[in-house]
């Protein structure tokens, strides 16, 4: 097999699509130092900034998703799709990739459709327990489908599915050896339990409102809180950073330390977050966002909760939060049970397994 391979990767819209794509590219780069990479994303989406920062070239398509209600964007969707198919075809003709990889997001649809039409081996990586419409359509043409959950033969051809898991940051594999360093980093009280609140890079309005409402409750429970409120909400909630045992963060640049320092985690249930939390193996209360395609966060969280690996709390049940939290905080046996069960679901070798499948396609 030639060493100067050309790899086309498309994925974006959210960190959950972008970071797996970058992880796959980095692993391929280790195996093929002379490889050429080209990413394809959606113009004006976060991948246009994140991918170049990771050291890779990217081209943008004029594409967006279909909204749930009638909007001008929806009316322009057919035009955007045709325009993106034409541009994707031109990008592929110019770059001449040996393989095309899609990790989800608006741009991966037209990119992988055109790649497969041109006879290029294609692989899609589905992060969620319930696939979006793009990957369902792409699965008919894809050669391999790497998944993170069981029972996806309901949506994809069984013979194409390989269960690999989702790529995660490698520094998470050693979080349990970083506890003391992490507590020093966050200036935490050693005698108090630490609660980590995660709402994603932008933030989660309902989770932030829940935390604000229960600040006195947390004080009464004698816990300290690392609260990642997100870039959209930081200006609103940073005023609480002066409170004793409450830390408000826009971002958490050392996620390995944040996980290491925590005793209980409250989190959204995006695919990447769920995969990371399985690796970390701490007690988790999932509060999934209901405002995502196919309600996939609820399905992700349910797949873990059904195996007794986490507590699932929907947004319309948040009035029960104090009882659920206090019960978990006081029940060390329950904490250990959740930790053991979620950790058993971890797939730490996901990136390696996915790239192994890409190599098989390249050899063919």
BELJO-V265349 format. One record per residue. N is the residue number from 0. SS is DSSP state (helix for helix, strand for strand, loop for the rest). Layout:
N|SS  N|SS
This chain:
0|loop  1|loop  2|loop  3|loop  4|loop  5|strand  6|strand  7|strand  8|strand  9|strand  10|strand  11|loop  12|loop  13|loop  14|helix  15|helix  16|helix  17|helix  18|helix  19|helix  20|helix  21|helix  22|helix  23|helix  24|helix  25|helix  26|helix  27|helix  28|helix  29|helix  30|helix  31|loop  32|loop  33|loop  34|loop  35|strand  36|strand  37|strand  38|strand  39|strand  40|strand  41|strand  42|loop  43|loop  44|loop  45|loop  46|helix  47|helix  48|helix  49|helix  50|helix  51|helix  52|helix  53|loop  54|loop  55|loop  56|loop  57|strand  58|strand  59|strand  60|strand  61|loop  62|loop  63|loop  64|loop  65|loop  66|loop  67|loop  68|loop  69|loop  70|loop  71|helix  72|helix  73|helix  74|helix  75|helix  76|helix  77|helix  78|helix  79|helix  80|helix  81|helix  82|helix  83|helix  84|helix  85|helix  86|helix  87|helix  88|helix  89|helix  90|helix  91|helix  92|helix  93|helix  94|helix  95|loop  96|loop  97|loop  98|strand  99|strand  100|strand  101|strand  102|strand  103|strand  104|loop  105|helix  106|helix  107|helix  108|helix  109|helix  110|helix  111|helix  112|helix  113|helix  114|helix  115|helix  116|helix  117|loop  118|loop  119|loop  120|strand  121|strand  122|strand  123|strand  124|strand  125|strand  126|loop  127|loop  128|loop  129|loop  130|loop  131|loop  132|helix  133|helix  134|helix  135|helix  136|helix  137|helix  138|loop  139|loop  140|loop  141|loop  142|loop  143|strand  144|strand  145|strand  146|strand  147|loop  148|loop  149|loop  150|loop  151|helix  152|helix  153|helix  154|loop  155|loop  156|loop  157|helix  158|helix  159|helix  160|strand  161|strand  162|strand  163|loop  164|loop  165|loop  166|loop  167|loop  168|loop  169|helix  170|helix  171|helix  172|helix  173|helix  174|helix  175|helix  176|helix  177|loop  178|helix  179|helix  180|helix  181|helix  182|helix  183|helix  184|helix  185|loop  186|loop  187|loop  188|loop  189|loop  190|loop  191|loop  192|strand  193|strand  194|strand  195|strand  196|strand  197|strand  198|loop  199|loop  200|loop  201|loop  202|loop  203|loop  204|helix  205|helix  206|helix  207|helix  208|helix  209|helix  210|helix  211|helix  212|helix  213|loop  214|helix  215|helix  216|helix  217|helix  218|helix  219|helix  220|loop  221|loop  222|strand  223|strand  224|strand  225|strand  226|strand  227|strand  228|loop  229|loop  230|loop  231|loop  232|loop  233|helix  234|helix  235|helix  236|helix  237|helix  238|helix  239|helix  240|helix  241|helix  242|loop  243|loop  244|loop  245|strand  246|strand  247|strand  248|strand  249|loop  250|loop  251|loop  252|loop  253|loop  254|helix  255|helix  256|helix  257|helix  258|helix  259|helix  260|helix  261|loop  262|loop  263|strand  264|strand  265|strand  266|strand  267|loop  268|loop  269|loop  270|helix  271|helix  272|helix  273|helix  274|helix  275|helix  276|helix  277|helix  278|helix  279|helix  280|loop  281|loop  282|strand  283|strand  284|strand  285|strand  286|loop  287|loop  288|loop  289|loop  290|loop  291|loop  292|helix  293|helix  294|helix  295|helix  296|helix  297|helix  298|helix  299|helix  300|helix  301|helix  302|helix  303|helix  304|helix  305|loop  306|loop  307|loop  308|loop  309|loop  310|strand  311|strand  312|loop  313|loop  314|helix  315|helix  316|helix  317|helix  318|helix  319|helix  320|helix  321|helix  322|helix  323|helix  324|helix  325|helix  326|helix  327|helix  328|helix  329|helix  330|loop  331|helix  332|helix  333|helix  334|helix  335|helix  336|helix  337|helix  338|helix  339|helix  340|helix  341|helix  342|helix  343|helix  344|loop  345|loop  346|loop  347|loop  348|loop  349|helix  350|helix  351|helix  352|helix  353|helix  354|helix  355|helix  356|helix  357|helix  358|helix  359|helix  360|helix  361|helix  362|helix  363|loop
